[in-house]
Amino acid sequence: MDVAVLNRRLQNLWEEYNHVRLLGQKKEANNLLAVFINELRQQDQAEMQHFVDALCTAVLDTNDEVLANNGVAVANQVERIQHPLFKDILLPILAKQYLQNSSRHMKWIGQLEQFFYTDAETTSAFLQQIHYEGFFEAAYFFEKAFAISQEQDALTLLLHQLAKTMDYYFHEVPYGVLATPHVLQEALQCFKNYWSLSQHQRKWTDHFIYWERLTYHWTCYNSDSNSYNNFAHYLSLHNILPD
């Protein structure tokens, strides 16, 4: 991250915090982070946004996945977004930029999914601030970001989220599928529509063939379920072996 976006005092605090954190001195690192956050909040909005943009660029734009918010790999990163920083510094900027239709910031919101899931109160307040009704869904923010920018990185993140949903529906095969045929067909078509716009279509080919095949058989099974003991029985009689 380019710390030049900060004044000298904040640069030193940020660098010291990361140095101490990587040494494993958790308590001292958390104290330094609290001081850093307090002083950064006293700066004008422009400086706060420069910092948020620089940090998210360094941490999120180098990754085509949702960011984990804990674990050894995360803790050992040269720069890390910890929850106090997320709550007190990132969210005000992300909310403001979302309302200004910044696709880049929308993508970042989606990538911070795990932070939102671990703090229901903060998430609820954030969603109210951006006038969003419902539960937090990363796919919504990736979809909105792609609709505005047509950027492949947002599309890749969206496809990952849609694929996770499809895999969830099918994770109990051969015993059953966790969606009605209609829901499956809509989800499959939604994935197909976005997949057709991807520059990395080969990555998803085997997944799509698998989902499409099982959607067909789940639909057939549901149309005549009384003829079978269960879905596993249907698959066995039709010599369908799930991958």
N, C-alpha and C positions, 0 to 999 in steps of 0.2 A: 504494500500500500504506500502511496505517496503521502508522507506525513507533512509535506510542504503546504498542504491545505490548512494546517493548523499554525497558530502562533507559537513562538519558541517555547513558552511555558507549557503549553498543551502537548507539543511535540515531545518534550522531555518526559512528561507524565505518561504519555501513551507508550513510549519506548520502554520506560522503566517498568510499567505495569506488565507489558508482555515479557520482558526479561525475567522478572520475578515469578510470573505465572509459569513460565517454562522451566524454572528451577524447582517447581513443585511447592513453592511457599504460598499455599492457597490463601491463608488468612491475610498476609501482607498484600498479596495481589488484589484481593477483594477490597481491601481498604484503599489501595491506590486507584482502583477502578471507580470507587465511590467519589473520591476526590476529583478524578478526571471528569466524571459525569457532571458533578456539581459545577465545576468551572466551565465546562463546555456549554451548559445550559444558560450561563450568564452571557454568552456571546450572542451576536445577532443571528437571525435565522439563516442568513447566507452562509456563515461559517459552519453552522450546524449541518446545513445541507451539503456543503463541500465535503465534510467529513463522512457523512452517511453515504454519499455517492462513491467516494473513494474506497471506503471499507466494503461496501456491497459489490463494487466492481472487482475488488481483489478476492473476496471470499465467495461470491455467488456467480459472477460471470465466468469463472474458470471451471464451473461445474454444471453439468446438465441434469442434475438431480436435485431433489429436495434436500435441504441441509439438515444433517443430524445435529441435535443440540446437546449431546453428551457422548461419553465414550472416550477411550484412550486416544484414538486417532484424532478426534476433534480437539481434545485437550492439548495435543502435541503440535497443533498447527501454529505457525509463526504468528498468525493473527486469528483471533477468534471472536465471534459474536456471543457474548454471555447475556443471560436473561436481563439483568439490570440495564445493560446497554440497549438491548432490543426494546424494552418497555419505555425507557425514559428519553432515549435519543432517536432511535430509528422510527418508532411508530408515529410520532408527530409529523415527521418529514414524509413518511410513506403515505399517511392519510392525506396530507395536503397535495402531494403529487398525484395521488389516485384521483382526487376530485378535479385535477387539472388534466386528466386523461393521459398521463405519462405511461406509456406501455412498458417502459423499462422498470419503473417502480411497481407496476402491477405484477410483472414477472417475479420481482424480488419478494413481494408479499406472498405469492404462492410458494416460493422456495423456502420461506420461513414457517411453513406449515406446522412443524413440530413445536415451535415456540408458541404458536396460537393454541395448539391442542393441550398444552400443559398449563395454561393460565386462562381459565374460563371467564373470569371477571374482566380481565384486560381485553380479551378477545371480544366479548360482548360490547364493551365500551367502544372499541375500535370499529366494529361493524356498524354500530349506531352512528358514529362520527362520519362514516362514508356512505350512510344511508342505504346499507345493505340489509335486507331482511332474510333471516334464515340462519343456518349454521355455516361455519367457515368451511369452504371447500376450495382446495388449491386449484382444482381443475377450472373453476369459474374464473379465477384471476389469470391463469394461463390462456384460457380461451379468449378473454377480453383483451389481453395483451396482444395476442396474435391477430385478432380482428382489427386492431388499430395499426399494428406495425408490419404484419406479414413476415415477421422475423422467424427464421428456422429454429433458433434456440428456444423461443416460446412454444413453437409447435412441437418440438421434441419433448419438452417438459409436459405438454398437454397429452401427447401420446403415451408417455410413461404413466400418467395418472389414469387415463382411460384404460390402459392395459392392466393396471392394478385392479381396477374394478372388474374387468372381465375375468381375470384370474381368480378373484374372490368368488364370483358367481360359480365358477367351475371347480373350486378346490375340494369339494366333497364328492366329485365323480369317482367311482361309478354309483355311489349311493343316492345321488340326487344332484340337483342344480339349485342354487339359491336365488332364483328369479323365475318369473313366469316367462313363457315363450315370447309374449309380446314385449316385455321389458328387454329380454335378450336380443330380440330382433332390432329394437330401436337402438340399443347400446352398440350392437355390431355395426349397424348402418352409420351411426355417428363416428365410430372409430374409422370405418372405411372412408368416409368423406374427408376426414382430416389426413388419414394415411396417404390418400391420393395426392396430397399437396406436399408431402415430405420428400426431401432430397435423399433420404436414407430408407427407402421403401423395403429393401432386401432384409433389413434388420427385423422386420415385423412379419415377413411372409409366412414362416412356419407357425407363428402364434395365430395369425388370422385364419389359416387353413384349419387349425385345431378348433378354434372357437366356432367357426362357421359349420364345421362338421357336427360338433356336439349340439349346436343350436338347432340344426335340422333334426337330429335324432331326439332331442328333448321335446321338440314340437310334435314330432310323430308320436312319441310315447304319450304325451299329454292328451292327444286326440283320441287315444284308445287305451288308456291306462288300465281299464278293467281287465284287459287281456293278459296282464302281466302281474307278477307278484310285486315288483318294484322296478326301478330304472336299471339296476344291475342285471335283473332278469332279462329285461328288454335287450340290453347291450349284448348279453351272452347269447341269446337266441339269434341275434342278427350278426354274430361274429364281429362285433365292434370292440376293439381293444383300445381303450383310452391311453394316450401317451403318458 
